Amino acid sequence: MLRLNFKMSLRLESDKLITVQAHLDELSLRLGRLLAILVLMMIVCWNFIDELILRNYISLLSPCNDCVAVYSPTEWVSLRWLSILLLGLCLTIPFFSREVIAFCSPGMLSHEKKWLKQLLLVGTFSIICAVSLTLLVIIPMWFFSAEQAGFVEGITPSYSAAAMLEFALIVSYIEIIVFLSVISAILLRRYGIAEGEEKASWQFRVHGVSIFLMWLIIPSEQDTLLTIGILAEFLLVELSFSKISRGALAMPSFEINSGILDSEARLRRIGIVGCSCCDVVPIPGKNSIPKGMVFLPIPDFCMSKESYDLVIGYTMQLKLTDIIVTGCGRETKINETLVENLLYLNCQIRTLSLIDFSTMRLTDSKIKDLDFMVRLAVESDPWKVDNSYERVGRVLSNFSDDNRPNVAFWTSSATPPFGTALHPDEILITSMKEPNFEIINYFEKIGVKLLEL
């Protein structure tokens, strides 16, 4: 029996190891359930469609008394059944939304789930309001205004009921497609999904699906409405993509060519994951993140499986090459599935082990995120190890003389030795070789005494 191969692809924490046949069986079950509900709704609509269309809606569309006739019984029957189908589809939308969310959610990232739920919720409500307004108010007023404008005394006009109903249904269908397209574009921008290189591909997808659905349903005799619908969809969607700004809950942005060049002149796109490790380690502020890196605040990274999927989503969206976790210690075992997924995306993950430094201070330093900035400066990747002291010196030189630490202890150990205690005006530099005279002199010039721990 064929099984899904996760070793050569991404595997989210919410994914289930199931056979392909089981996946297809679930899809068939949900589609069959929706089809049964649609048939049931069509049977319900069939019982009152004649009264709804003939006695009520056609009378509402008619701009005058006794001026509507059925000239083509065959066309009228086809439109009658089309109306039954459309009403049945509208009544099935809540069940359709539920089945789509239940079936798709296990394989979607968190921001994709939010986008889908918002699209179905906002789209359904907006479409119901807009289509109801169009069918019950705008189109009847339009027909009445046209009849008044073309009124000639002594001539009794006669209108085709089938043509009027066909016009109303086509306008409503175009309106549904345009509304869904615009809402999709707005939510894609608000959630930060359509950003950078991904924006053009999402524009193509939205335009392609919308135009295809219009071309598929609208008859060739109504090419004017088709052209107007395509133009309206294109203009409104493009305005949504260009004018709508990112929302507060959007994914972090990272410019295409941003990053840091490593010792081999390769562009490294680094994401700093701010993990608090159960509120033991303070999360660094956004202003403490070096230029060329992106900050990803995920306080419960080491405790929540959903956070792993979030990191994967960030890596895919921002094209990250490195993930650096602030809080977790070197002995912390990172989720194996997450590591495999990141390797598949050509991204490596490591930690700053700030939790190992959280208990060594007697009192907090005057400088916020000082330990974080020092720990990041001594990282040997993507920078050279030989320049670690210079990087720490540049970090310290950015502070004022009143706040700058007076003493910098260095140690060759990767973690603070047992019993280390630092005062507010002291720092610890780990994983370092013995400094030479030039380095000691450089630190003394900025007012920092370099001592071995």
C-alpha positions as CSV (number, residue, x, y, z in Angstrom):
1,M,0.0,0.0,0.0
2,L,1.4,3.4,-1.0
3,R,2.1,5.7,1.9
4,L,2.8,9.4,1.8
5,N,6.5,10.1,1.8
6,F,7.3,12.8,4.3
7,K,11.1,12.5,4.1
8,M,11.3,14.4,0.9
9,S,8.7,17.0,1.7
10,L,7.4,19.2,4.5
11,R,5.6,17.6,7.3
12,L,3.6,19.9,9.7
13,E,2.8,18.9,13.3
14,S,-0.8,18.8,12.4
15,D,-0.2,16.4,9.5
16,K,-1.3,12.8,9.9
17,L,0.6,9.8,8.5
18,I,-2.2,8.2,6.5
19,T,-2.4,6.3,3.2
20,V,-3.3,8.1,0.0
21,Q,-6.4,5.9,-0.3
22,A,-7.6,7.0,3.1
23,H,-7.1,10.6,2.1
24,L,-9.1,10.1,-1.1
25,D,-11.8,8.2,0.9
26,E,-12.2,11.2,3.2
27,L,-12.4,13.6,0.2
28,S,-15.1,11.3,-1.4
29,L,-17.0,11.2,1.9
30,R,-17.1,14.9,2.3
31,L,-18.0,15.5,-1.4
32,G,-20.8,13.0,-1.2
33,R,-22.1,14.6,1.9
34,L,-22.1,18.0,0.2
35,L,-23.8,16.6,-2.9
36,A,-26.6,15.1,-0.7
37,I,-27.1,18.4,1.0
38,L,-27.2,20.2,-2.3
39,V,-29.8,17.8,-3.7
40,L,-31.9,18.3,-0.5
41,M,-31.7,22.0,-0.8
42,M,-32.7,21.9,-4.5
43,I,-35.7,19.8,-3.6
44,V,-36.7,22.4,-1.0
45,C,-36.3,25.2,-3.5
46,W,-38.2,23.4,-6.2
47,N,-41.4,23.5,-4.1
48,F,-41.5,27.3,-4.0
49,I,-39.4,28.4,-6.9
50,D,-42.5,29.1,-9.2
51,E,-44.2,31.3,-6.7
52,L,-40.9,33.0,-5.8
53,I,-39.9,33.8,-9.4
54,L,-43.3,34.2,-11.2
55,R,-45.4,35.9,-8.6
56,N,-42.8,37.8,-6.6
57,Y,-39.4,38.5,-8.3
58,I,-40.6,38.9,-11.9
59,S,-43.3,41.3,-10.6
60,L,-40.6,43.2,-8.7
61,L,-38.4,43.4,-11.9
62,S,-41.3,44.5,-14.1
63,P,-41.2,48.3,-14.6
64,C,-44.9,48.4,-15.5
65,N,-48.1,46.3,-15.1
66,D,-48.8,43.5,-17.5
67,C,-45.8,44.2,-19.7
68,V,-43.8,41.0,-19.1
69,A,-44.3,37.9,-21.2
70,V,-42.6,34.5,-21.7
71,Y,-41.5,34.3,-25.4
72,S,-39.3,31.2,-25.1
73,P,-40.8,28.4,-22.9
74,T,-37.6,26.3,-23.3
75,E,-35.4,29.1,-22.2
76,W,-37.7,29.9,-19.3
77,V,-37.5,26.2,-18.1
78,S,-33.7,26.3,-18.2
79,L,-33.6,29.5,-16.3
80,R,-36.1,28.1,-13.8
81,W,-33.8,25.1,-13.1
82,L,-30.7,27.4,-13.0
83,S,-32.5,29.5,-10.3
84,I,-33.2,26.3,-8.3
85,L,-29.5,25.3,-8.6
86,L,-28.2,28.8,-7.6
87,L,-30.6,29.0,-4.6
88,G,-29.6,25.5,-3.6
89,L,-25.9,26.4,-3.8
90,C,-26.5,29.5,-1.6
91,L,-28.2,27.4,1.1
92,T,-25.4,24.9,0.9
93,I,-22.6,27.5,1.5
94,P,-22.5,27.1,5.4
95,F,-22.1,23.4,5.0
96,F,-19.5,23.8,2.2
97,S,-17.5,26.2,4.4
98,R,-17.4,23.7,7.3
99,E,-16.3,20.8,5.1
100,V,-13.6,22.9,3.4
101,I,-12.1,24.1,6.7
102,A,-12.3,20.6,8.3
103,F,-10.6,18.9,5.2
104,C,-7.9,21.5,4.5
105,S,-6.9,22.7,8.0
106,P,-4.6,19.7,8.9
107,G,-2.3,20.5,5.9
108,M,-2.3,24.3,6.2
109,L,0.0,26.8,8.0
110,S,-1.5,29.0,10.7
111,H,-1.7,32.2,8.5
112,E,-3.2,30.2,5.7
113,K,-5.9,28.8,8.1
114,K,-6.7,32.3,9.2
115,W,-6.9,33.5,5.6
116,L,-9.3,30.7,4.6
117,K,-11.6,31.2,7.6
118,Q,-11.8,35.0,7.1
119,L,-12.4,34.5,3.4
120,L,-15.3,32.1,4.0
121,L,-16.8,34.2,6.8
122,V,-16.4,37.7,5.4
123,G,-17.0,36.5,1.8
124,T,-20.3,34.8,2.7
125,F,-21.7,37.7,4.7
126,S,-20.6,40.3,2.1
127,I,-21.9,38.4,-0.9
128,I,-25.3,37.8,0.8
129,C,-25.7,41.5,1.5
130,A,-24.4,42.7,-1.9
131,V,-26.4,40.3,-4.0
132,S,-29.6,40.9,-2.0
133,L,-29.2,44.6,-2.5
134,T,-28.5,44.2,-6.2
135,L,-31.4,41.8,-6.9
136,L,-34.0,43.5,-4.7
137,V,-33.2,47.2,-5.2
138,I,-30.6,48.1,-7.8
139,I,-31.8,46.0,-10.8
140,P,-35.5,46.8,-10.3
141,M,-34.7,50.5,-10.1
142,W,-32.5,50.1,-13.2
143,F,-35.3,48.5,-15.2
144,F,-37.8,51.2,-14.0
145,S,-35.4,54.0,-14.9
146,A,-34.8,52.5,-18.4
147,E,-38.5,52.1,-19.0
148,Q,-39.2,55.7,-17.9
149,A,-36.3,57.0,-20.1
150,G,-37.6,55.2,-23.2
151,F,-41.3,55.7,-22.6
152,V,-43.3,56.7,-25.7
153,E,-46.9,57.7,-25.3
154,G,-49.3,55.4,-27.1
155,I,-46.9,52.4,-27.2
156,T,-47.2,49.6,-24.8
157,P,-43.8,47.9,-24.2
158,S,-43.4,44.2,-23.6
159,Y,-40.4,42.6,-21.9
160,S,-39.1,39.1,-21.9
161,A,-39.3,37.5,-18.5
162,A,-36.6,35.0,-19.4
163,A,-34.2,37.8,-20.6
164,M,-34.9,39.9,-17.4
165,L,-34.2,36.9,-15.1
166,E,-31.1,35.9,-17.1
167,F,-29.7,39.4,-16.8
168,A,-30.3,39.5,-13.0
169,L,-28.7,36.1,-12.5
170,I,-25.6,36.9,-14.6
171,V,-25.1,40.2,-12.8
172,S,-25.4,38.4,-9.5
173,Y,-22.9,35.8,-10.6
174,I,-20.4,38.4,-11.7
175,E,-20.9,40.2,-8.4
176,I,-20.2,37.0,-6.4
177,I,-16.9,36.4,-8.4
178,V,-15.7,40.0,-8.1
179,F,-16.5,40.1,-4.3
180,L,-14.7,36.9,-3.6
181,S,-11.7,38.0,-5.7
182,V,-11.5,41.4,-3.9
183,I,-11.9,39.9,-0.4
184,S,-9.2,37.3,-1.2
185,A,-6.8,40.1,-2.4
186,I,-7.5,42.2,0.7
187,L,-7.0,39.3,3.1
188,L,-3.8,38.2,1.3
189,R,-2.4,41.7,1.9
190,R,-3.6,42.1,5.4
191,Y,-2.1,38.8,6.5
192,G,1.2,39.5,4.7
193,I,0.9,36.5,2.5
194,A,1.1,38.3,-0.9
195,E,4.5,40.0,-0.3
196,G,7.6,40.4,-2.3
197,E,8.2,37.7,-4.9
198,E,4.9,35.9,-3.8
199,K,2.7,38.9,-4.7
200,A,2.9,38.4,-8.5
201,S,2.0,34.7,-8.3
202,W,-1.0,35.4,-6.0
203,Q,-2.2,38.1,-8.4
204,F,-2.0,35.6,-11.3
205,R,-3.9,33.0,-9.3
206,V,-6.7,35.3,-8.3
207,H,-7.1,36.8,-11.8
208,G,-6.9,33.4,-13.5
209,V,-9.5,31.7,-11.4
210,S,-11.9,34.6,-11.5
211,I,-11.7,35.2,-15.2
212,F,-12.0,31.5,-15.9
213,L,-15.2,31.2,-13.8
214,M,-16.8,34.1,-15.6
215,W,-15.9,32.7,-19.0
216,L,-17.1,29.3,-18.0
217,I,-20.7,30.3,-16.9
218,I,-21.6,33.5,-18.8
219,P,-23.2,32.7,-22.2
220,S,-21.6,34.1,-25.3
221,E,-24.7,36.2,-26.0
222,Q,-23.8,38.3,-23.0
223,D,-20.3,39.1,-24.0
224,T,-20.8,42.8,-23.0
225,L,-21.5,41.7,-19.4
226,L,-18.5,39.3,-19.5
227,T,-16.2,42.2,-20.6
228,I,-17.5,44.5,-18.0
229,G,-17.1,41.8,-15.3
230,I,-13.5,41.0,-16.3
231,L,-12.6,44.7,-16.3
232,A,-14.2,45.3,-12.9
233,E,-12.5,42.3,-11.4
234,F,-9.1,43.3,-12.8
235,L,-9.3,46.9,-11.6
236,L,-10.7,46.2,-8.2
237,V,-8.3,43.3,-7.4
238,E,-5.3,45.3,-8.6
239,L,-6.4,48.3,-6.4
240,S,-6.7,45.9,-3.5
241,F,-3.2,44.5,-4.0
242,S,-1.6,47.9,-4.4
243,K,-3.6,50.0,-1.9
244,I,-4.3,47.7,1.1
245,S,-1.6,47.8,3.7
246,R,-0.3,45.1,6.0
247,G,-2.4,44.4,9.1
248,A,-1.3,44.2,12.7
249,L,-1.3,40.4,12.7
250,A,0.5,40.1,9.4
251,M,3.7,38.1,9.0
252,P,6.9,40.0,9.4
253,S,8.3,41.5,6.2
254,F,11.8,41.0,4.9
255,E,13.0,42.7,1.7
256,I,14.1,40.4,-1.1
257,N,17.8,41.4,-1.2
258,S,18.1,42.0,2.6
259,G,20.4,39.9,4.7
260,I,24.0,39.6,5.9
261,L,27.0,38.5,3.8
262,D,28.9,35.7,5.5
263,S,32.7,35.0,5.3
264,E,32.2,33.4,1.9
265,A,30.1,36.3,0.5
266,R,26.9,34.4,0.6
267,L,23.7,36.2,1.4
268,R,22.3,34.9,4.7
269,R,18.7,35.7,5.6
270,I,18.5,35.3,9.4
271,G,15.4,35.1,11.5
272,I,15.7,35.8,15.3
273,V,13.0,33.8,17.2
274,G,12.3,35.5,20.5
275,C,11.5,32.6,22.9
276,S,10.9,33.4,26.6
277,C,11.2,29.7,27.8
278,C,8.2,29.9,30.1
279,D,8.9,33.6,31.0
280,V,12.4,32.8,32.2
281,V,14.3,34.7,29.5
282,P,13.2,38.3,28.5
283,I,12.3,38.6,24.8
284,P,14.5,41.1,23.1
285,G,13.0,44.3,21.7
286,K,12.7,44.9,18.0
287,N,15.2,47.8,18.2
288,S,17.9,45.4,19.5
289,I,17.8,43.3,16.3
290,P,20.8,44.0,14.0
291,K,20.1,45.4,10.6
292,G,19.8,42.7,8.0
293,M,17.9,40.3,10.3
294,V,14.2,39.8,10.9
295,F,12.6,39.5,14.3
296,L,10.1,36.7,14.9
297,P,8.5,37.0,18.4
298,I,7.3,33.5,19.4
299,P,7.3,33.4,23.2
300,D,6.2,29.8,23.5
301,F,8.4,28.4,20.8
302,C,9.8,25.5,22.9
303,M,6.4,24.6,24.4
304,S,3.9,24.8,21.6
305,K,3.7,22.5,18.5
306,E,1.8,25.2,16.7
307,S,4.9,27.4,17.0
308,Y,6.9,24.9,14.9
309,D,4.5,25.2,12.0
310,L,4.6,29.0,12.4
311,V,8.4,28.9,12.1
312,I,8.1,26.8,8.9
313,G,5.7,29.3,7.5
314,Y,8.0,32.2,8.3
315,T,10.9,30.3,6.7
316,M,9.0,29.6,3.5
317,Q,7.5,33.1,3.2
318,L,10.7,35.1,4.0
319,K,13.1,32.7,2.3
320,L,15.2,32.4,5.5
321,T,18.5,30.6,5.6
322,D,19.1,30.6,9.3
323,I,16.9,30.5,12.4
324,I,18.4,31.6,15.7
325,V,16.4,31.0,18.9
326,T,17.2,33.4,21.7
327,G,16.1,31.6,24.9
328,C,16.5,27.8,24.6
329,G,19.7,26.3,26.0
330,R,22.3,24.2,24.2
331,E,20.9,21.0,25.9
332,T,17.4,21.8,24.7
333,K,16.3,19.1,22.2
334,I,14.6,20.9,19.3
335,N,11.8,19.0,17.6
336,E,13.2,16.6,15.1
337,T,10.4,17.1,12.6
338,L,11.1,20.9,12.7
339,V,14.8,20.3,12.1
340,E,14.1,18.0,9.1
341,N,11.6,20.5,7.6
342,L,14.1,23.3,7.9
343,L,16.8,21.2,6.3
344,Y,14.4,20.5,3.4
345,L,14.0,24.3,3.1
346,N,17.9,24.8,3.2
347,C,17.6,26.5,6.6
348,Q,19.6,25.7,9.7
349,I,18.6,26.3,13.3
350,R,20.6,27.0,16.4
351,T,20.2,28.7,19.8
352,L,21.8,31.6,21.7
353,S,21.2,29.7,25.0
354,L,20.2,32.9,26.9
355,I,18.5,30.7,29.4
356,D,22.0,29.7,30.6
357,F,22.8,33.3,31.2
358,S,19.5,34.2,32.9
359,T,20.6,33.5,36.5
360,M,24.1,34.8,36.5
361,R,23.2,38.5,37.0
362,L,22.8,39.7,40.6
363,T,20.7,42.7,39.3
364,D,19.6,43.6,35.8
365,S,21.9,45.6,33.6
366,K,21.1,49.3,32.8
367,I,21.1,48.4,29.1
368,K,18.1,46.5,27.9
369,D,18.9,43.3,26.0
370,L,22.7,43.7,26.7
371,D,23.3,39.9,27.1
372,F,21.3,39.2,23.9
373,M,23.4,41.7,21.8
374,V,26.7,40.4,23.2
375,R,25.7,36.7,22.7
376,L,24.7,37.5,19.1
377,A,28.0,39.3,18.5
378,V,30.1,36.3,19.4
379,E,28.2,34.0,17.0
380,S,30.7,32.3,14.7
381,D,28.1,31.9,12.0
382,P,27.7,33.8,9.7
383,W,30.7,35.8,10.8
384,K,34.3,34.9,11.4
385,V,35.4,33.7,14.8
386,D,38.5,35.8,14.7
387,N,36.5,39.0,14.6
388,S,34.3,38.3,17.6
389,Y,36.1,40.7,19.9
390,E,35.7,43.5,17.3
391,R,32.0,42.9,17.0
392,V,31.5,43.0,20.8
393,G,33.5,46.2,20.9
394,R,31.3,47.8,18.3
395,V,28.2,46.8,20.3
396,L,29.6,48.4,23.5
397,S,30.9,51.5,21.7
398,N,27.3,52.4,20.7
399,F,26.3,53.0,24.4
400,S,27.0,56.1,26.4
401,D,29.8,56.3,28.9
402,D,27.4,56.3,31.8
403,N,25.6,53.1,30.7
404,R,28.5,51.2,29.1
405,P,29.8,48.2,31.2
406,N,33.2,48.7,32.8
407,V,34.4,45.1,32.8
408,A,34.1,42.4,30.2
409,F,35.0,38.9,31.3
410,W,36.0,36.3,28.7
411,T,36.0,32.6,28.8
412,S,36.7,29.8,26.3
413,S,33.7,27.9,27.6
414,A,30.5,28.0,25.5
415,T,28.3,28.4,28.6
416,P,28.9,30.5,31.8
417,P,31.0,28.5,34.3
418,F,29.2,27.3,37.4
419,G,28.8,30.0,40.1
420,T,29.3,33.0,37.7
421,A,27.7,36.2,39.1
422,L,27.8,39.5,37.2
423,H,27.1,43.0,38.4
424,P,25.1,45.5,36.3
425,D,28.3,47.0,34.9
426,E,29.8,43.7,33.8
427,I,29.4,41.4,30.8
428,L,30.5,37.8,29.9
429,I,31.9,36.9,26.5
430,T,31.9,33.2,25.9
431,S,33.6,30.9,23.4
432,M,36.6,33.2,23.0
433,K,40.3,32.7,22.7
434,E,42.8,34.7,24.7
435,P,42.8,38.3,23.4
436,N,46.0,39.8,22.1
437,F,47.4,43.2,23.1
438,E,45.6,45.1,20.2
439,I,42.2,43.8,21.4
440,I,42.9,44.6,25.0
441,N,44.0,48.1,24.0
442,Y,40.9,48.5,21.8
443,F,38.6,47.7,24.8
444,E,40.5,50.0,27.1
445,K,40.0,52.9,24.6
446,I,36.3,52.6,24.9
447,G,36.5,52.3,28.7
448,V,36.1,48.5,29.1
449,K,38.5,46.4,31.0
450,L,39.0,42.9,29.5
451,L,39.6,40.1,32.0
452,E,39.7,36.4,32.0
453,L,37.0,34.7,34.1
